[in-house]
Amino acid sequence: MTDLHTAPIKQSAMRAWLRSHAYGLLSSLGRFARQPFNHLLTLGVLALALALPTLGHLSLKNLKHLSSALSQPGDVSLFLKSDVSATQAQTLQDQVATMPGISGVSMKTPDQALAEFRELTSFTDALNVLEGNPLPYVLVVTMVPSTLKSERAMALVGELRLLSQVEIVQFDQEWLLRLKALMALAEKGVLVFGALLALTVLLVIGNTIRLEIAGRADEIQIVRLVGASNAFVRRPFLYSGFWFGAFGAALALALVTLVVHLLKPAVAALALSYGSTFELQGLDAFELCGLLVIGTGLGWLGALIASTSHLLRSEAPL
């Protein structure tokens, strides 16, 4: 019998709770819609604060995509000194082959290098007048793939440069490894920058909600005198923060999409001039939803801080 009596009470309480939230959601949206131009400056600041780290994230995302497309196994060419004999070159080849992180070493003789040079260039007549072969022995070093993708690659190239018989070390992937190191540093910078701008969003929304609370101080005092709970008083302002964050994130998304749309043809033309089909990537579905969730969450949190701070300063405790 007790359950039969309490069930309607629970249902009635649930309906009242839902009506209260629906009222808070719609009334805050109504107040927002009645004064849209008063909030444009705030929304513009929020959109920029959310769009800037998003654009930084997109830049790193595209650079990673480009570097992964260019990241192919690269050999290290060791150009030996001109006075190194064939026996010394063979000894050095055996020595280098035993170094950790190296999968193989091949040697290219001066005659082989000269023949290859004749095939690849149009200086055949000029080469015929040479009295001797000016090209040195060349060792082509192949790294283990795991070494090539790690920081060990640059350390290994440094060790090869210290060999006394080596004149020049050429590593085609060196710039790519440096780019990856710079991207790792830039990724941390974007996180710090994003955190600072997230704090900016909190402060802007918190201050906006604080001003809204100050403008409705008398209304808040009246509803509290008739027995309204702190949750009831806080709820409309939480939904106001929700709308500020949601609309700010939507504007940031539109701004990011516009920037990508404007830059995509220029990037495609530049890539095509280098014989590449690279295309600028925008936000995927997960990143899009993430931006909306982050913006909305920051708006709600900023409103929560502002409204809770007001209630703590009021006469009645939380």
N, C-alpha and C positions, 0 to 999 in steps of 0.2 A: 504494500500500500504506500509505503514511504516513497519508493521509486516512482510510482504512478503520480504522486503529488509533486515530486521535485522535478520531474521531466519537463512539464510545461513551464516551470519557473526558469529552468536552465535555457530552454528554447527562447523564452521571452528575453532573458538577459543577453543571449547571443544576438538576437535581432536588434536589441537596443545598442549593443556594442558595434554591430555592423552599420546601423544607421548613423551612429556618431562618427564613425570613420568616413562614411560616405559623405556626410555633411562637411566634415573638415576638409576632405579632398576637393569637393566641388566648390565649397565656399572660398577656399584659398585660390583655386583656379579662377573663380569669378572675379575676385578682387584683383588678381593679376591681369585678367583680360580687360577690366575697366580702366586700368592705367598702364597700358603697354609702353607708351613712350617714356614714362617716368623710370622704367626699368631697363631701357635700351642701353644706357651707359654701363650699368652693372653687368648686363648680359654680354656686352662687348668685351669687358675686362675678363669675365669668366671664360668666354670663348677663346681669347688669346692665351690665357693662362693654361688652358687645356690643349690648345692646338700646338703651341711651341714644342713641348716635350714629345707630342705625338709625331710632329714632323721630324724631330731628331731621331726618334725610334724608326721611322720610315726610311730615313737616310741610311742608318746603320743596316737596316734590313736589306736594302737594295745593294749596299756595298758588300755585304756578306754573300748575297746571291751572285753578284758579279765576280767576287774573288773565288767562290766555289766553282764557277764555270771556267775560270782561268787556272784553277789549281790542278795542274797536271804534273806528273812526275818529272822533275828537272834534274839534269846531270850537272856535275861540277867539272869544268874543264881546267886542267892544270897545264899551263904553258911553261915548259921548262926553260932554263937558261940555255943560251946558244952553245955554250962550251960543254954541255952534258953529253956524254957519249951514250951509245946504245946499251952498253953493259950497265952503266950507272942508271939509265932510264928503266931498264928491266929490274934492277935491284930496288929502285924506288917504287915501281909498280907492285912488287911483292910486299914491300913494307906497308904501303897504303892499303892494300887488300886485307891486311890483318887488323886494321883499325876498327873499333866497335862502331856499328851503325852503317857500315859499308857492305853492300851486297856484291859488288863486282867492280873491277878496274880493267879497262882496255887501253891499249897503247896505239897511238897513231904516229907513224914515222913521218919524218919530213917529206919523203917522196910521196906517201899517201896524202898528206896534207896539201902538197903542191898539186897533185892530180885532182883532188877535190876542188881546189881553188880554181883550176883551169875550167872545170865543168860549170862552176857557179858564176864565173865572171867572164867578161869580154876582154880581159887584158892578156890574151894569149900571146900576141905579138910582143908586148912589153916583157912578158916572162921569158920569151925565147932569147932575149939579149942579155939576160942575167948570166954571170959567170958561174955562179953556184946557187945552191938552194938556201935562201935566208930563213926558212921556216924551222922552228925547233921541234923537238919531240913534244907530243901532247898526250897527257893521261886523262881519259874520260872516266870519271868516278860516278858510280851509281849508288845512291843511298837506299837503305831499307825504307819502305814506304812509311812505317811508323816513325822513323827518325826524321824523315822529310817533313812530316806534319807537326813536329814538336819543336820546342826551343833548342833541342840538341843540334838541329841542323845548322844554325848560325854558329854555335860553338865549334862544330866540326869543321866548318869552312874556315874559321879562325885558326884552328890547328893546322889545316892544310897550308894556309898562308905563311906559317912559320917555318915550313920546310926550306932548307937552305938551297935546294936545287930548283925551287919553283920561282919563276919570274912573275907570272900573272895568274890570278885565280878568277875565273869567270863563273858566276852562279846566277842563272837566269831567274830563279825563284826568290832571290834575295829581297827584291823590292816587295814581292807579295807577302813574305813573312813579316817584313817591317810594317806593311799595311795592316796585317792582322793584329800585330801588337798595338798599333795606333787605334784600331777599332775596339780592342779590348779596353783601352784607356778611355776612349770616347764613350763606350757603353756605360762605364761607371760615372762619367761626367753627366750623361743624360739622366741617369738615375738620381744623382744629387740635384740636378737642375729641376727635374720633375717633382722631387720632394719639396723643393723650395716653392715652386709654383702651386703645388697642392696646398701648402700652408697659406699661400696668398688667396687661393679660392676659399679656404676656411675663414680667413679674416674678412674677406669682402662679404661673403654671405652672412657671417655672424654679425657684422656691423649693420648690414641691411635689415636683418631680422630684429636687431636691437632697436633700430629706429622705428620699425613697424610696431614693436611692442610698446615703445614710449608713446607713440601716437594713439594707442588703444589702452592706455593705462587705466582710464576711468572704467571702460567696459570690463577689463579684467578684474578690477576691484569689485564691481557689482556682481559678476557671476561667482566670484569667490565668496561673497557675503551670503549668497543664496545656497551655498553648499557645493559648488563645483569643485571637483578634485583637481589636483595638479596635472594629472594626465589629460583631463578635459581642456584645461587652460593651455597646456603646451601643444596639444594636437594640431590646431590650425597653423601654428607657426612652423611645426615640423613639416607639414605638407607644403607650406610656402617655400621652405628651404628645398624640399623635394623638387618643386617646379623650377626653382632657380637653377638647381644643378642639372635637371633634365634638359631644360631649354638651352642652358649654357653649353652642355655637351653636344646637343644637336647642332648648335651654331658652329662649334669647334669642328664637328664632323663635316659640315658643309664647307667650312673654310679649308680643311685639309683636302677634301675631295676636289675643290676648285684649284688648289695649288698643284695637285698631282695632274689634273686634267690639262692645266696650262703648260706644265713642264714636259709632259709625256711626248709630244711631237718633237720638241727640241732634243730630248735625250735620245729618242729613236733615230733621229737624223745624225746625231753625233756618233752613235754606235754603228750605224750603217756605213759611215765614212771610214771606220776601222774594220769593216767586214764582219760586224757582229749583228746578231738579231736581238740583242738585249732590249727589254722593254721595262719602263719604270713601273714598279708594283705599288698598288695602293693598299688600303686596309682590307684584310680578309674579314669574314663574318665574325670570327672569334675576337679579333681586335676591335671591330666595330662595336660589338656588344660590350666588350671590356671598357671602352671609352665611355659609353653611356652609363654603365654601372658605376664606374669610378666617379663620373661627374655627379650622378644622382646621389651616390653615397656621401660625397663630400658636402653636397648641399644639405642633406639631412643631418649630417654630423655638425655642420656649422650652425644650423638652426637649433639643434639640441643643446649645444654649448651656450648659445645666446639666451634661449628660453630658460634653461636650468639656472643660469647665472642670475636672471631676473627674479626667479622664484626664491632663490637662496637669499636674495637681498630684501625680499618682501617680509611682511610681518609673520605670516604663517610659514612654518618650516615645511620642507618637502616631506 
